[in-house]
């Protein structure tokens, strides 16, 4: 897992169908009081259903259980026949769940992220119990499946463990399924034989675990091992193992030998249906169609209606069940779509289930040139915009999970996961995904899936990215907006991702992470800063500003002309002329798992940092650090007036970040001397060795000494310097010796002569 960002819950292939749900009512904006924080609240509500399970509710009523993203995560109960919402249960301290199942006694289990807890829901009492963490130190639980005697099984990230839970016994850790791997994406269970299968990513393994003896055997076909197109969703149906790989190719395997029984088709759904009542059919979705696999003949193809036309699903199935001989499915993640298909008649119906929209976590924030603030939702991908003047937030449309934003020429450049897309959007024109924003290029063919960092100069936009799952080596991309020409330099720092960019002087500066793509362990030892040519993107120099650091999450052009950076809870200042690190100091907080960031304030030329929940103000002269906030501060951007914007968020028990859905603003204190003179030493018409520093009103000593003004004689200037320094000595800012040195310099100067 890359160390630069939040614990990244890898998305399944999600349906593009989306319900554009209205945002919340506008908050009444507070007056922008200097030094104050204003909470603008939830930016939008939306729907993200991770997985659905068809089961029984109170009194045996057929229901659909869905696990949803939210603050906190949600388990919802709907009736697929009457199509009504029956219950909404919350999963405390979670942001959602990737697994859900039901055991024979009626108990429903959900496995969460980012706290990796197991929750039990009783349909009769509607009570939800947090059962705790099955395996310490995990972030995500995957693939819950029932076994015998009320036991359930699941997988974990980042330890690639399999666990089980049974009432009266509690948790049992069955250990890591494959050395060096991080994901058990899904499990399948044969309760009669007491055997389990684990889909292991990212190098590609399918482990058969004998639960009685503990024997583990990799049955993944030899030719596919090591391929990053690894097993993702697995189902044991009719004695055959159905496997969807993460790039959607599907296989049917013999569950004991791994022999390939069928291949050459694609599967977009979260696995398959259970065995149909006819005893031979297994259903899934491929693209926007319903498909069927025939078990006796091992043949597969699209389902046809009575007229011979394909039965359309409108997206990927995320849960299947049978009621009265008819197939039911929840379709897609974002709109509550559902499908009903009758195999006897070929009739089908597409409709919606009333899954309740939730306040969702903010993934990324950017301030536009017009002062509006744009937010993108984690996983869901909806884009919203806030007008700070009115406090009104509006849902613009679905974009996809944007892991990076940049601005150039009034247009927004967007880096979208998981396909490494770089898009451009003109906010002055209507939003229509495909045309505005439109895709400029994809970096996935170059092995990249997260375009994270953006910068621009002249006609060029620069993009830093990190590699796809199971791969190493990020990239720097140079895109010319005038000509459309693009150059992508992969592995510009060997085995490291490019996660921060800034133009300083006549060069591009970048920070890296030692992390590879999801599911990998680092090959590199320490993060780097490198400089590159603004025209070609060729690397011209490489430095190690913080030895042993895992990630340099931010680099900015400092107010002093230097390169400032943030690495694993340390701030460094690097001289772009020599590459020498002139300052290095710790700041409160550590690496947070989010993109810890630096911003140089346009309001008071101080350097602000957000990391580990802290908002920090750093004096660019003395390097003194002041804590503005010590919690609930993640991400950081700045509007044209120098106001700082961020989102809330709290730490989960395992120190993974639990995201926040609120957008907040900090207004810097009034600066009486904007664009201060930041020369390192006091200048009074002549140089001194006295360190320059700030007074309380935001003015530096150099700001207060008016050597640039017209004076009626040299004596008047010297008297002015003496008067200013008298006040600074009285306030304790200068000592007597420093005052004497400054006045002496004024006396030798040519000012006023």
Buried (B, 14 or more C-beta within 10 A) or exposed (E): BBBBBBBBBBBBBBBBBBBBBEBBEBBEBBEBEEEEBBEBBBBBBBBBBBBBBBBBBBEEBBBBBBBBBBBBBBBBBBBBBEBEEBBBBBBEBBBBBBBBBBBEEBBBBBBBBBBBBBBBBBBEEBEBEBBBBBBEEBBBBBBBBBBBEBBBBBBBBBBBBBBBBBBEEEBBBBBBBBEEBBBBBBBBBBBEEBBBBBBBBBBBBBBBBEBEEEEBEBBBBEEBEEBBBBBBBBBBBBEBBBBBBBEBBBBBBEBBEBEBBBEEBBBBBBBBBBBBBEEBBBBBBBBBBBBBBBBEEEEBEBBBBEEEEBBBBBBBBBBBBBEEEBBBBBBBBBBBBBBBBBBEEBEBEBEEBEBBBBBBBBBBBBBBEEBBBBBBBBBBBBBBBBBBEEBBBBBBBBBBBBBBBBBBEEBBBBBBBBBBBBBBBBBEEEBEBEEBBEBBBBBBEBBBBBBBBBBBBEEBBBBBBBBBBBBBBBBBBBBBBEEEEBBBBBBBBEBBBBBBBBBBEEBBBBBBBBBBBBBBEBEBEBBBBBBBEBEEBEBEEBBBBBEEBBBBBBBBBBBBEBBBBBBBBBBBBBBBEEBEBEEBEEBBBBBBBBBBBBBBBBBBBBBBBBBBBBBBBBBBBEBEBEEBBEEBBBBBBBBEEBBBBBBBBBBBBBBBBBBBBBBBBBBBBEBEBBEBBBBEBBBBBBEBEBEBBBBEEBBBBBBBBBBEEEBEEBEEBBBBBBEBBEEBBEEEBBEEEBBBBBBBBBBEBEBBE
